[in-house]
Amino acid sequence: MAAMTSPLRVCRGILKEIRALKGREYKQTLAYNYVLDQFRKNQVRQKVSSERYCRAQEEALHTSQSYLCLLASTRLHLALHNLYHGKGERAPEQVAGMVGLRLPTQPGGKGWEK
């Protein structure tokens, strides 16, 4: 079983991902308000009775962790897609440089290499 992280850390992570998607005006979005409302609602339940709402609270935390994972994975996928997406034909040197390799040069200098 994975280690449980605090709800505050998960909430901050989700808000960070929303900020990365929406920019400076992220506080005026519906997603921002919904996330804060849900975390506040779940926090109030905890104060009412720890035994009665324990299972629902764990379920809400697990759902929020899954949503945070989805947002972070989507952001990283888009970054990788933009980095490696085809932009037409590339030179072999450029393709090798993208993956951290260098093409071998002809020893003895035949005159055709740079």
C-alpha positions as protocol buffer text, in pm:
chain_id: "A"
residue {
  index: 1
  type: MET
  ca { x: 0 y: 0 z: 0 }
}
residue {
  index: 2
  type: ALA
  ca { x: 131 y: 345 z: -87 }
}
residue {
  index: 3
  type: ALA
  ca { x: 214 y: 588 z: 188 }
}
residue {
  index: 4
  type: MET
  ca { x: -66 y: 832 z: 261 }
}
residue {
  index: 5
  type: THR
  ca { x: 24 y: 1194 z: 206 }
}
residue {
  index: 6
  type: SER
  ca { x: -142 y: 1478 z: 386 }
}
residue {
  index: 7
  type: PRO
  ca { x: -455 y: 1632 z: 235 }
}
residue {
  index: 8
  type: LEU
  ca { x: -293 y: 1976 z: 249 }
}
residue {
  index: 9
  type: ARG
  ca { x: -3 y: 1858 z: 33 }
}
residue {
  index: 10
  type: VAL
  ca { x: -241 y: 1705 z: -220 }
}
residue {
  index: 11
  type: CYS
  ca { x: -454 y: 2020 z: -229 }
}
residue {
  index: 12
  type: ARG
  ca { x: -149 y: 2238 z: -287 }
}
residue {
  index: 13
  type: GLY
  ca { x: -30 y: 2005 z: -561 }
}
residue {
  index: 14
  type: ILE
  ca { x: -365 y: 2021 z: -743 }
}
residue {
  index: 15
  type: LEU
  ca { x: -371 y: 2400 z: -715 }
}
residue {
  index: 16
  type: LYS
  ca { x: -14 y: 2413 z: -848 }
}
residue {
  index: 17
  type: GLU
  ca { x: -117 y: 2210 z: -1152 }
}
residue {
  index: 18
  type: ILE
  ca { x: -419 y: 2435 z: -1211 }
}
residue {
  index: 19
  type: ARG
  ca { x: -189 y: 2738 z: -1189 }
}
residue {
  index: 20
  type: ALA
  ca { x: 46 y: 2580 z: -1445 }
}
residue {
  index: 21
  type: LEU
  ca { x: -247 y: 2524 z: -1684 }
}
residue {
  index: 22
  type: LYS
  ca { x: -435 y: 2852 z: -1645 }
}
residue {
  index: 23
  type: GLY
  ca { x: -160 y: 3105 z: -1571 }
}
residue {
  index: 24
  type: ARG
  ca { x: -201 y: 3411 z: -1352 }
}
residue {
  index: 25
  type: GLU
  ca { x: -580 y: 3412 z: -1353 }
}
residue {
  index: 26
  type: TYR
  ca { x: -612 y: 3065 z: -1201 }
}
residue {
  index: 27
  type: LYS
  ca { x: -794 y: 3190 z: -890 }
}
residue {
  index: 28
  type: GLN
  ca { x: -1094 y: 3296 z: -1101 }
}
residue {
  index: 29
  type: THR
  ca { x: -1146 y: 2950 z: -1253 }
}
residue {
  index: 30
  type: LEU
  ca { x: -1425 y: 2712 z: -1159 }
}
residue {
  index: 31
  type: ALA
  ca { x: -1175 y: 2431 z: -1103 }
}
residue {
  index: 32
  type: TYR
  ca { x: -988 y: 2632 z: -838 }
}
residue {
  index: 33
  type: ASN
  ca { x: -1308 y: 2713 z: -649 }
}
residue {
  index: 34
  type: TYR
  ca { x: -1435 y: 2355 z: -674 }
}
residue {
  index: 35
  type: VAL
  ca { x: -1111 y: 2205 z: -540 }
}
residue {
  index: 36
  type: LEU
  ca { x: -1103 y: 2443 z: -245 }
}
residue {
  index: 37
  type: ASP
  ca { x: -1470 y: 2381 z: -167 }
}
residue {
  index: 38
  type: GLN
  ca { x: -1425 y: 2004 z: -172 }
}
residue {
  index: 39
  type: PHE
  ca { x: -1120 y: 2011 z: 54 }
}
residue {
  index: 40
  type: ARG
  ca { x: -1293 y: 2248 z: 297 }
}
residue {
  index: 41
  type: LYS
  ca { x: -1605 y: 2032 z: 301 }
}
residue {
  index: 42
  type: ASN
  ca { x: -1399 y: 1722 z: 373 }
}
residue {
  index: 43
  type: GLN
  ca { x: -1208 y: 1904 z: 646 }
}
residue {
  index: 44
  type: VAL
  ca { x: -1533 y: 1996 z: 824 }
}
residue {
  index: 45
  type: ARG
  ca { x: -1644 y: 1632 z: 816 }
}
residue {
  index: 46
  type: GLN
  ca { x: -1326 y: 1532 z: 994 }
}
residue {
  index: 47
  type: LYS
  ca { x: -1402 y: 1763 z: 1286 }
}
residue {
  index: 48
  type: VAL
  ca { x: -1758 y: 1633 z: 1326 }
}
residue {
  index: 49
  type: SER
  ca { x: -1674 y: 1270 z: 1394 }
}
residue {
  index: 50
  type: SER
  ca { x: -1354 y: 1088 z: 1316 }
}
residue {
  index: 51
  type: GLU
  ca { x: -1516 y: 741 z: 1329 }
}
residue {
  index: 52
  type: ARG
  ca { x: -1825 y: 810 z: 1123 }
}
residue {
  index: 53
  type: TYR
  ca { x: -1662 y: 969 z: 817 }
}
residue {
  index: 54
  type: CYS
  ca { x: -1331 y: 786 z: 820 }
}
residue {
  index: 55
  type: ARG
  ca { x: -1397 y: 573 z: 512 }
}
residue {
  index: 56
  type: ALA
  ca { x: -1539 y: 859 z: 306 }
}
residue {
  index: 57
  type: GLN
  ca { x: -1245 y: 1075 z: 400 }
}
residue {
  index: 58
  type: GLU
  ca { x: -993 y: 813 z: 287 }
}
residue {
  index: 59
  type: GLU
  ca { x: -1186 y: 772 z: -36 }
}
residue {
  index: 60
  type: ALA
  ca { x: -1182 y: 1146 z: -100 }
}
residue {
  index: 61
  type: LEU
  ca { x: -808 y: 1161 z: -31 }
}
residue {
  index: 62
  type: HIS
  ca { x: -742 y: 871 z: -268 }
}
residue {
  index: 63
  type: THR
  ca { x: -953 y: 1035 z: -540 }
}
residue {
  index: 64
  type: SER
  ca { x: -770 y: 1365 z: -498 }
}
residue {
  index: 65
  type: GLN
  ca { x: -431 y: 1188 z: -515 }
}
residue {
  index: 66
  type: SER
  ca { x: -540 y: 1016 z: -836 }
}
residue {
  index: 67
  type: TYR
  ca { x: -653 y: 1348 z: -982 }
}
residue {
  index: 68
  type: LEU
  ca { x: -320 y: 1509 z: -890 }
}
residue {
  index: 69
  type: CYS
  ca { x: -136 y: 1222 z: -1060 }
}
residue {
  index: 70
  type: LEU
  ca { x: -353 y: 1267 z: -1371 }
}
residue {
  index: 71
  type: LEU
  ca { x: -287 y: 1642 z: -1389 }
}
residue {
  index: 72
  type: ALA
  ca { x: 89 y: 1605 z: -1339 }
}
residue {
  index: 73
  type: SER
  ca { x: 115 y: 1319 z: -1589 }
}
residue {
  index: 74
  type: THR
  ca { x: -82 y: 1511 z: -1850 }
}
residue {
  index: 75
  type: ARG
  ca { x: 141 y: 1817 z: -1807 }
}
residue {
  index: 76
  type: LEU
  ca { x: 458 y: 1609 z: -1841 }
}
residue {
  index: 77
  type: HIS
  ca { x: 316 y: 1423 z: -2142 }
}
residue {
  index: 78
  type: LEU
  ca { x: 243 y: 1751 z: -2321 }
}
residue {
  index: 79
  type: ALA
  ca { x: 594 y: 1877 z: -2245 }
}
residue {
  index: 80
  type: LEU
  ca { x: 750 y: 1560 z: -2387 }
}
residue {
  index: 81
  type: HIS
  ca { x: 518 y: 1567 z: -2687 }
}
residue {
  index: 82
  type: ASN
  ca { x: 615 y: 1925 z: -2766 }
}
residue {
  index: 83
  type: LEU
  ca { x: 984 y: 1842 z: -2728 }
}
residue {
  index: 84
  type: TYR
  ca { x: 993 y: 1530 z: -2943 }
}
residue {
  index: 85
  type: HIS
  ca { x: 702 y: 1587 z: -3181 }
}
residue {
  index: 86
  type: GLY
  ca { x: 805 y: 1577 z: -3544 }
}
residue {
  index: 87
  type: LYS
  ca { x: 874 y: 1916 z: -3697 }
}
residue {
  index: 88
  type: GLY
  ca { x: 942 y: 1789 z: -4042 }
}
residue {
  index: 89
  type: GLU
  ca { x: 1264 y: 1631 z: -4165 }
}
residue {
  index: 90
  type: ARG
  ca { x: 1565 y: 1680 z: -3938 }
}
residue {
  index: 91
  type: ALA
  ca { x: 1932 y: 1634 z: -4002 }
}
residue {
  index: 92
  type: PRO
  ca { x: 2087 y: 1316 z: -3858 }
}
residue {
  index: 93
  type: GLU
  ca { x: 2319 y: 1527 z: -3640 }
}
residue {
  index: 94
  type: GLN
  ca { x: 2021 y: 1706 z: -3489 }
}
residue {
  index: 95
  type: VAL
  ca { x: 1834 y: 1382 z: -3420 }
}
residue {
  index: 96
  type: ALA
  ca { x: 2141 y: 1229 z: -3258 }
}
residue {
  index: 97
  type: GLY
  ca { x: 2185 y: 1540 z: -3044 }
}
residue {
  index: 98
  type: MET
  ca { x: 1826 y: 1514 z: -2920 }
}
residue {
  index: 99
  type: VAL
  ca { x: 1896 y: 1178 z: -2757 }
}
residue {
  index: 100
  type: GLY
  ca { x: 2243 y: 1273 z: -2635 }
}
residue {
  index: 101
  type: LEU
  ca { x: 2460 y: 1108 z: -2899 }
}
residue {
  index: 102
  type: ARG
  ca { x: 2721 y: 1229 z: -3146 }
}
residue {
  index: 103
  type: LEU
  ca { x: 2775 y: 1093 z: -3490 }
}
residue {
  index: 104
  type: PRO
  ca { x: 3121 y: 951 z: -3559 }
}
residue {
  index: 105
  type: THR
  ca { x: 3358 y: 1146 z: -3781 }
}
residue {
  index: 106
  type: GLN
  ca { x: 3572 y: 997 z: -4054 }
}
residue {
  index: 107
  type: PRO
  ca { x: 3929 y: 949 z: -3929 }
}
residue {
  index: 108
  type: GLY
  ca { x: 4201 y: 1091 z: -4149 }
}
residue {
  index: 109
  type: GLY
  ca { x: 3989 y: 1378 z: -4278 }
}
residue {
  index: 110
  type: LYS
  ca { x: 3841 y: 1293 z: -4617 }
}
residue {
  index: 111
  type: GLY
  ca { x: 3726 y: 1652 z: -4664 }
}
residue {
  index: 112
  type: TRP
  ca { x: 3351 y: 1592 z: -4655 }
}
residue {
  index: 113
  type: GLU
  ca { x: 3299 y: 1620 z: -4276 }
}
residue {
  index: 114
  type: LYS
  ca { x: 3277 y: 1950 z: -4098 }
}
